[in-house]
Amino acid sequence: MNEVNLQEKALRSRTAGGRLFVLDALRGVAAFMVIWHHFHYAFRGAQSNRWYERPFISGHESVMLFFVLSGYVLSMAVWRGRQLPYHLYLVRRVTRIYLPYTAALFISAAIGEHFLFSRLQLNGWFHLTWQERITWGVIGEGLLVMPVATLNTAFWSLYYEMQMSLIFPFLCLLISRLRMAGSFLLILIVSLASVEISQRTSDPYFVAESLRYCGFFVMGALLSKNHGPLTEGWKRLGTAFKWLGAAFSFGLYFHFFGILKGGGAVRLGLSDQSQEARADCAIALGAVGIVAIATSSEKVQRFLDKPFFEYLGRVSYSMYLLHGTVLFALINLLYGRVSIPVIAAIYFAVTMPLSHLFLIFVEEPSLQWGKRLTSRWGRSA
């Protein structure tokens, strides 16, 4: 059986309504980790010395996983020969990502207006948000999806999601004409360029990050393109090798190997930005391993095929868009008045229902509107 047939067979056997449910489940779990990562960040900072806490505060890692997942999902239509014309594809992406984002942006601006210039005794990260008067200039910067935390600490990743959405069909066209070695070379080139640019002191246009995350989208696309052969290869592996692959992937993803930390990075003469770039590449490789295992292993799929994970996947984007606004509002209202565990309980109790309402009244109507537009315009064309 050739590679194309293997891929089609694997896709048909694991999709419902054209989607891989396991990818939605992974996205939901990752989004859930992001909301607790930011809660931890507000009170204790970015890092934790307790290794067992890392999976629960893996917010940055979750965003790297988002990029790999996006590359995987966006490229599926290309490999299956169902890619929309570019203008219709853009309509779908705008209504899927940008319109819900815009609604969340104005919600954050409206609520943030009441909590400007907070002077709570928390870390510097907390004081990056709602510390500037909300003018139309700030709103305009938000509408351009610039990766800054002025209105919401979680919005930064959408700059790269929208950026990659614009060029991704062309990337897939390039990948389809390259052999596997050429695709790996493309990833290596953009990764090295990202590290090199990160060594500089100034990168006002976020070029390094754009190149780096572009490589992660390409990784996801390659996984999707080779889904069938990967699944067959996974089935042929022995149990010991499967466990070894899973351990290595999670080790990279959660920094259990301590790559380029402390003295090692200093001895190599790496800047903080370059250390971050290299660490991101290690995280992305771990994310690739996790996605490859999840889409190939029937045991993992049975574990994730539960209503809880299905719901997390469905509400993940709304949860991602709203949780930062909820968190900062609650901290401003409650910090110093009630204990941190009580704030955590209220944070969860408020975030989930609001995310569900946002899903029902904003995200899903926007998605359906995009589908109706592309269907109507497609018929007229």
WOHUZI-V145397 format. One line per field, one symbol per residue. burial: b if it has 24 or more other ideal C-beta (glycine too) atoms within 12 Angstrom, else e. A space follows every 10 residues. Layout:
BEGIN
burial->???
END
This chain:
BEGIN
burial->eeeeebbeeb beebbeeeeb bbbbbbbbbb bbbbbbbbbb bbbeebeeee eeebbbbbbb bbbbbbbbbb bbbbbbbbbe eeebeeebbb bbbbbbbbbb bbbbbbbbbe bbeebbebeb ebeebbbbbb beebeeebbe bbbebbbbbb bbbbbbbbbb bbbbbbbbbe bbebbeeeee eebeebbeeb bebbbebbee eebeebebbb bbbbbbbbbb bbbbbbbbbb beebeeeeee ebeebbeebb bbbbbeeebb eeeeeeeeeb eebbbbbbbb bbbbbbbbbb bbbbbbbeeb beebeeeebe bbbbbbbbbb bbbbbbbbbb bbebbeeeee eebbebbeeb bbebbeebbe ebbeebbeeb eebbeeeeee e
END
